[in-house]
Amino acid sequence: MKLQLAQATDMLAELYELLEKYAPTWYTQHHHEKAESTLRLVKKV
């Protein structure tokens, strides 16, 4: 289970980085804040 959580966290971090780098037009500040807070949350677990 820990390995799966680590893999999911890594994938979320990668997706977050791609969204930040390429910033598609639909990616609003609200999306940014939700993604950032979710990533922080899963990194704490």
N, C-alpha and C positions, 0 to 999 in steps of 0.2 A: 504494500500500500504506500509506503514511504517513497519508493521508487516512482510509482505512478504520479504521486503528488509532485515530486521533484520534476518529472518530465512535463507535467501540465504547467507548472510554474515557469519552466524554461520556455515553453511554447507561448504562453501568455506574454512573457517578456519580449520574445522575438516579434510577436504580432504588434505589441505596443511600439517597439522601436521602428517597425516598418510604417505604422500609421504616423508616427511623429516625423519620420524622414520624408515620406511622400505626401503627407497631409492632403488626402483627397478632398474635394470640395464639400462632400457631405460630412466630413469629420469636424464637428463643431467643438467649441470649448466644453460644452456639456459632455460630449463623448470623451474628450481628453481627460476630464476630471473623473469620470466614472472608470475609465480604463486605469488611470493612475491609482485611484483608491483601491480598486480590485487587486491590482498587482501588489500593492503594499500589503493588503490583507493576506493574500496567499503566501507571500514571503514570510509572514510572521508564523504561519502554521508549521 
